[in-house]
Amino acid sequence: MHPSAPLQDRFGRIHTDLRVSLTDRCNLRCTYCMPEQGLAWLPKPELLTDDELLRLVRIGTERLSIRTVRLTGGEPLLRRGLPGLVARIAALPRAPELSLTTNGVGLARTAVELASAGLRRVNVSLDTLRRDRYQQLTRRDRLPDVLLGLAAAQAAGLAPVKVNAVPVRGVNDDEIPELAAFAVEHGYRMRFIESMPLDAQGAWEREKMVSAEEILELLRGRFTLEPVPREGSAPAEEWRVVGTAAVVGVIASVTRPFCGGCDRVRLTADGQLRNCLFATAESDLRALLRGGADDRTVEAVWRAAVAGKGPGHAIGSASFQRPDRPMSAIGG
């Protein structure tokens, strides 16, 4: 097979986007993600080293036509030496477009260095603009740090800065228009995400999920929206806020799944390849690397893993199975 042949599954979907989890650790304890005491973190020897991560990204870009890489966590800014790793990825012969998903807590002090190293964009998770509610939701009083981080990312040229919020009924759904107005005012790109059954406690309830339709109804109560054509396999459906340059998006993973156009594959912090966020099986690339496998062997296992990808996640159906790992250990 030609070294750069597309990474294709049996449904004809081409996978060009790699999500790389750098750590399962986090400095917040969001109620919808993990218990207050945290989780049993992966021991450091189980995590991929920078050299191992770089090798897998290189194989992905050179042999599998991966074009975009998103660094995730846990909280990726907790990874020691992150700017150096970003610089090494950006220096690869077929360097991918590089972005990062973060809670924003440490972004104010790292944005300039990360942008200089080759990072292009950031997505920042922010579910509320109210300090008391933020502390209640995350069990940490860090909202001012996140707001400073957003401004720092924008100033550093990591644009457009995307802000992700997960509305939960009776928790923060009353802030949907307020969050959108905040993004419009500051020039951020707001995206609302339907909550998914990926919390460590297994406490997700469909009844508390705020649907895309409900989100849009609330937004239309405040703004005039016009649809924006969807970009390729982008997960967000987007609308332009009439009278502004702003765009808001909704990611309807549960009620309007976009599995048919999925182009993503995921690598966990301990080197397991997952062909879906909700996959119930993984392929151990770390064992291959540490066992001395050559690039061709890693490529073959990677291709086989993606070839076996199912048609969709099946949330809401009788056949749906929650993944063994919570979101914090998979990477977004």
Backbone torsions as a table, in degrees:
resi	resn	phi	psi	omega
1	MET	NA	140.5	178.6
2	HIS	-59.9	136.3	-173.5
3	PRO	-54.9	-32.6	-176.8
4	SER	-107.4	25.2	176.0
5	ALA	-62.0	147.2	-177.1
6	PRO	-58.4	153.2	176.8
7	LEU	-90.7	99.4	-167.7
8	GLN	-119.3	143.1	175.4
9	ASP	-100.1	-178.8	-174.1
10	ARG	-73.2	-7.3	176.7
11	PHE	-99.8	5.6	177.3
12	GLY	85.0	4.1	179.3
13	ARG	-75.2	132.9	179.3
14	ILE	-97.2	130.2	-176.0
15	HIS	-105.2	113.4	-177.8
16	THR	-120.2	-3.5	-173.4
17	ASP	-116.5	121.8	-180.0
18	LEU	-111.9	125.5	174.6
19	ARG	-99.0	121.4	-175.4
20	VAL	-114.9	112.5	175.7
21	SER	-80.5	128.2	-178.3
22	LEU	-95.0	-20.3	-179.7
23	THR	-165.4	153.6	173.1
24	ASP	-96.1	-2.8	-177.5
25	ARG	-79.6	154.6	176.3
26	CYS	-146.6	150.9	178.6
27	ASN	-98.1	5.5	170.7
28	LEU	-115.9	167.6	177.7
29	ARG	-133.1	59.7	-175.2
30	CYS	-57.1	133.6	-173.1
31	THR	-61.0	-30.3	-178.3
32	TYR	-87.4	3.6	-175.4
33	CYS	-119.0	-44.9	-176.3
34	MET	-153.4	161.7	179.0
35	PRO	-69.5	163.2	-175.7
36	GLU	-58.2	-36.5	-177.7
37	GLN	-80.1	-0.2	-178.0
38	GLY	84.0	-166.1	-177.6
39	LEU	-123.5	173.9	173.8
40	ALA	-79.4	103.3	-175.5
41	TRP	-69.2	155.6	175.9
42	LEU	-65.0	134.5	174.8
43	PRO	-63.1	145.3	-174.5
44	LYS	-55.9	-39.5	-179.9
45	PRO	-61.9	-20.4	179.7
46	GLU	-81.9	-18.2	-179.3
47	LEU	-75.7	146.8	173.2
48	LEU	-64.9	139.4	174.1
49	THR	-77.6	168.5	176.3
50	ASP	-57.6	-42.7	-179.6
51	ASP	-62.3	-40.9	179.7
52	GLU	-67.7	-43.5	177.1
53	LEU	-59.6	-45.6	-178.5
54	LEU	-62.1	-40.5	180.0
55	ARG	-63.5	-42.8	-179.8
56	LEU	-66.7	-40.1	176.7
57	VAL	-64.0	-40.3	178.5
58	ARG	-62.9	-45.2	177.3
59	ILE	-60.2	-41.7	179.5
60	GLY	-61.5	-44.4	-176.2
61	THR	-79.1	-37.0	-175.8
62	GLU	-83.7	-34.4	-171.6
63	ARG	-111.9	-15.4	-172.5
64	LEU	-126.3	7.3	176.7
65	SER	62.1	28.6	171.7
66	ILE	-68.3	130.7	-176.9
67	ARG	-114.0	-26.7	180.0
68	THR	-127.3	141.0	177.4
69	VAL	-127.7	127.4	175.0
70	ARG	-112.4	124.7	178.5
71	LEU	-88.3	128.3	-176.7
72	THR	-133.4	-172.9	177.4
73	GLY	-132.5	-138.7	12.2
74	GLY	24.9	-138.0	178.5
75	GLU	-112.6	105.6	-173.0
76	PRO	-63.5	-24.4	179.5
77	LEU	-68.6	-10.1	175.6
78	LEU	-81.0	-10.2	179.7
79	ARG	-71.3	122.5	179.8
80	ARG	-63.1	138.0	176.1
81	GLY	70.4	25.5	-175.6
82	LEU	-57.6	-45.0	179.7
83	PRO	-58.0	-37.1	177.9
84	GLY	-64.6	-39.8	178.1
85	LEU	-66.2	-42.5	177.3
86	VAL	-58.9	-44.6	-179.3
87	ALA	-62.3	-38.7	-179.8
88	ARG	-68.8	-38.6	176.8
89	ILE	-65.9	-43.1	-178.7
90	ALA	-65.7	-19.8	-178.9
91	ALA	-92.7	-1.0	178.9
92	LEU	-61.8	150.1	-179.6
93	PRO	-55.3	-39.7	175.3
94	ARG	-114.1	66.6	-174.3
95	ALA	-62.1	133.2	177.7
96	PRO	-80.8	164.6	168.2
97	GLU	-73.6	126.6	-166.6
98	LEU	-113.4	125.7	177.5
99	SER	-133.0	174.4	-173.9
100	LEU	-146.5	137.9	173.9
101	THR	-107.2	127.4	-172.1
102	THR	-143.5	160.5	171.9
103	ASN	-83.2	-6.6	173.1
104	GLY	83.7	-6.0	-175.1
105	VAL	-60.2	-40.6	-177.4
106	GLY	-102.2	13.5	-171.4
107	LEU	-75.0	-32.2	-177.4
108	ALA	-59.7	-35.6	-177.2
109	ARG	-91.3	-6.3	-176.2
110	THR	-120.1	-13.3	-171.5
111	ALA	-57.7	-46.8	-177.0
112	VAL	-64.6	-44.2	-179.1
113	GLU	-65.1	-40.5	179.6
114	LEU	-67.2	-40.6	177.9
115	ALA	-63.9	-41.6	178.7
116	SER	-64.1	-31.9	-178.6
117	ALA	-76.0	-18.3	177.8
118	GLY	126.2	2.7	175.1
119	LEU	-68.6	140.4	-176.5
120	ARG	-103.9	-40.2	-173.9
121	ARG	-145.5	159.6	174.2
122	VAL	-132.2	146.8	167.4
123	ASN	-113.4	127.8	-177.2
124	VAL	-116.4	128.2	179.5
125	SER	-82.4	125.5	-179.9
126	LEU	-152.2	110.8	-172.7
127	ASP	-99.7	-8.1	-178.7
128	THR	-158.6	152.8	175.5
129	LEU	-106.2	4.8	-177.8
130	ARG	-101.7	123.6	-172.0
131	ARG	-61.1	-41.1	-179.6
132	ASP	-67.2	-38.2	179.3
133	ARG	-70.6	-38.0	177.4
134	TYR	-59.1	-44.8	179.5
135	GLN	-64.0	-36.8	178.8
136	GLN	-67.5	-42.1	-177.4
137	LEU	-72.9	-40.6	-173.4
138	THR	-101.7	-9.8	-175.5
139	ARG	61.2	23.9	177.1
140	ARG	-143.7	145.2	-179.5
141	ASP	-96.1	73.9	-172.7
142	ARG	-124.6	12.6	-178.3
143	LEU	-57.3	-43.3	178.4
144	PRO	-57.5	-36.9	178.6
145	ASP	-64.4	-39.7	-179.5
146	VAL	-65.9	-43.0	179.6
147	LEU	-63.5	-39.3	175.0
148	LEU	-65.1	-38.4	179.6
149	GLY	-64.1	-41.2	177.1
150	LEU	-59.6	-47.2	-179.8
151	ALA	-63.9	-39.8	-179.9
152	ALA	-65.7	-40.3	179.3
153	ALA	-63.5	-42.8	178.8
154	GLN	-64.1	-43.8	179.9
155	ALA	-64.6	-30.1	-179.3
156	ALA	-81.2	-4.4	177.8
157	GLY	89.1	14.2	178.1
158	LEU	-83.8	65.6	-169.5
159	ALA	-115.7	152.1	-3.1
160	PRO	-75.0	137.9	174.5
161	VAL	-72.9	121.7	-180.0
162	LYS	-101.1	135.6	178.8
163	VAL	-113.6	123.5	-178.7
164	ASN	-106.9	130.4	176.2
165	ALA	-128.1	141.3	175.9
166	VAL	-111.0	102.9	178.6
167	PRO	-73.9	136.9	176.0
168	VAL	-126.7	132.0	-175.4
169	ARG	-59.9	129.0	178.4
170	GLY	79.3	2.0	-179.2
171	VAL	-114.6	-58.8	-178.3
172	ASN	-142.2	11.1	-177.2
173	ASP	-66.8	-19.2	176.9
174	ASP	-72.4	-9.4	-177.6
175	GLU	-100.6	4.8	-175.5
176	ILE	-56.7	-51.4	178.4
177	PRO	-64.1	-35.7	-178.9
178	GLU	-64.7	-42.9	177.7
179	LEU	-63.8	-41.9	178.9
180	ALA	-63.9	-42.2	179.6
181	ALA	-63.3	-38.7	176.6
182	PHE	-59.6	-45.2	-179.3
183	ALA	-66.4	-41.7	178.1
184	VAL	-59.7	-45.0	-178.2
185	GLU	-62.3	-39.1	-173.9
186	HIS	-98.3	-2.0	178.5
187	GLY	80.0	23.5	175.0
188	TYR	-93.1	162.3	177.8
189	ARG	-104.5	110.2	-174.0
190	MET	-86.2	134.5	174.6
191	ARG	-133.3	130.7	176.8
192	PHE	-103.4	134.2	-174.3
193	ILE	-119.5	127.1	174.2
194	GLU	-61.4	135.8	-178.6
195	SER	-68.6	144.0	-175.0
196	MET	-123.5	155.3	-178.9
197	PRO	-76.4	73.6	-177.8
198	LEU	-131.2	14.0	179.8
199	ASP	-79.2	150.7	-176.8
200	ALA	-66.1	-29.5	-174.9
201	GLN	-82.9	-13.7	-175.7
202	GLY	70.6	30.6	-174.8
203	ALA	-96.6	1.3	-177.8
204	TRP	-58.2	135.1	177.3
205	GLU	-127.8	127.9	-179.8
206	ARG	-56.6	-35.7	-176.6
207	GLU	-63.9	-27.2	-178.9
208	LYS	-88.6	-9.1	177.8
209	MET	-72.1	129.2	176.1
210	VAL	-92.1	120.1	-173.2
211	SER	-76.9	162.6	177.8
212	ALA	-57.1	-41.2	-179.4
213	GLU	-62.1	-42.6	178.8
214	GLU	-64.7	-41.4	178.8
215	ILE	-59.8	-47.4	-178.4
216	LEU	-64.9	-36.9	178.5
217	GLU	-61.9	-42.6	178.7
218	LEU	-66.5	-40.0	179.7
219	LEU	-66.6	-38.5	-179.5
220	ARG	-70.6	-17.9	174.3
221	GLY	-70.7	-16.8	-177.0
222	ARG	-117.7	-30.7	-174.4
223	PHE	-128.9	157.2	167.7
224	THR	-93.6	124.6	-175.0
225	LEU	-115.2	140.0	171.1
226	GLU	-126.2	135.9	-174.2
227	PRO	-64.5	145.9	175.3
228	VAL	-108.9	133.2	178.9
229	PRO	-55.0	136.5	-178.3
230	ARG	-68.1	138.0	179.7
231	GLU	-89.7	107.0	174.6
232	GLY	49.3	-121.5	-177.6
233	SER	-101.1	20.0	179.9
234	ALA	-57.0	135.2	-176.6
235	PRO	-71.7	-23.3	-174.6
236	ALA	-88.9	133.0	164.4
237	GLU	-85.3	132.2	-171.8
238	GLU	-121.9	152.2	177.2
239	TRP	-134.3	139.9	174.4
240	ARG	-85.6	136.9	176.2
241	VAL	-83.6	108.3	-174.3
242	VAL	-57.7	134.8	-179.6
243	GLY	92.2	-1.7	178.6
244	THR	-137.5	174.9	174.9
245	ALA	-93.5	4.0	-171.3
246	ALA	-80.3	151.0	175.7
247	VAL	-126.9	133.8	173.4
248	VAL	-116.8	149.1	-177.8
249	GLY	-130.8	158.3	174.9
250	VAL	-130.0	129.7	176.6
251	ILE	-106.6	104.2	-172.8
252	ALA	-98.4	64.8	-174.8
253	SER	-61.3	-27.6	-175.0
254	VAL	-95.8	-51.5	-173.1
255	THR	-86.3	-27.4	178.0
256	ARG	-133.3	65.8	-174.3
257	PRO	-60.3	145.7	-176.4
258	PHE	-113.5	30.1	-176.7
259	CYS	-58.2	-32.5	-176.8
260	GLY	-62.4	-22.0	179.5
261	GLY	-113.2	14.9	-174.8
262	CYS	-63.1	132.3	178.0
263	ASP	-123.8	22.4	-172.2
264	ARG	-109.2	146.3	172.2
265	VAL	-137.5	148.9	-169.7
266	ARG	-124.3	141.2	176.5
267	LEU	-119.0	120.8	-179.4
268	THR	-78.7	166.5	-176.9
269	ALA	-63.0	-24.2	178.3
270	ASP	-100.3	21.4	168.6
271	GLY	80.6	25.5	177.2
272	GLN	-100.8	131.3	179.6
273	LEU	-90.6	129.4	179.2
274	ARG	-121.7	131.1	-177.9
275	ASN	-90.2	0.3	177.0
276	CYS	-158.0	149.9	176.1
277	LEU	-56.1	-34.3	-177.4
278	PHE	-102.2	19.9	-179.6
279	ALA	-60.6	145.6	176.4
280	THR	-106.0	1.3	177.0
281	ALA	-132.7	153.8	-179.9
282	GLU	-134.5	157.7	174.9
283	SER	-114.1	127.9	-172.1
284	ASP	-85.2	92.1	177.2
285	LEU	-77.7	-28.8	178.7
286	ARG	-60.8	-43.3	179.5
287	ALA	-61.7	-37.5	177.8
288	LEU	-63.7	-47.3	-179.0
289	LEU	-60.4	-47.3	-175.3
290	ARG	-76.7	-14.2	176.8
291	GLY	-92.3	1.9	175.9
292	GLY	89.9	14.3	-179.1
293	ALA	-63.7	144.4	177.5
294	ASP	-84.3	171.8	-176.2
295	ASP	-58.7	-38.6	-178.0
296	ARG	-61.7	-39.8	-180.0
297	THR	-67.4	-44.2	178.2
298	VAL	-60.6	-43.3	178.6
299	GLU	-59.1	-44.3	-177.2
300	ALA	-63.5	-41.7	178.7
301	VAL	-66.0	-41.4	179.1
302	TRP	-60.8	-47.0	179.6
303	ARG	-62.9	-41.5	-179.3
304	ALA	-64.5	-38.7	179.7
305	ALA	-63.3	-43.0	-179.6
306	VAL	-72.4	-34.9	178.7
307	ALA	-59.9	-29.7	-178.3
308	GLY	-87.6	7.5	-178.0
309	LYS	-63.6	139.8	179.8
310	GLY	-78.8	173.7	-178.0
311	PRO	-70.6	-27.9	-178.6
312	GLY	-176.4	175.9	-173.1
313	HIS	-80.9	-21.5	175.0
314	ALA	63.8	27.3	174.6
315	ILE	-57.0	133.8	178.0
316	GLY	93.4	-13.7	178.7
317	SER	-94.4	165.6	-179.5
318	ALA	-65.5	-23.5	-176.9
319	SER	-87.1	-3.6	-176.0
320	PHE	-67.0	133.9	174.8
321	GLN	-122.7	130.2	174.7
322	ARG	-67.8	141.8	174.8
323	PRO	-67.9	154.5	-179.9
324	ASP	-66.2	-33.2	-177.6
325	ARG	-90.4	142.7	170.6
326	PRO	-76.9	168.8	-178.4
327	MET	-54.5	-40.1	-176.2
328	SER	-62.5	-23.5	-179.8
329	ALA	-100.2	-3.8	179.4
330	ILE	-99.5	-44.6	-173.4
331	GLY	97.7	137.2	-170.3
332	GLY	-79.7	NA	NA
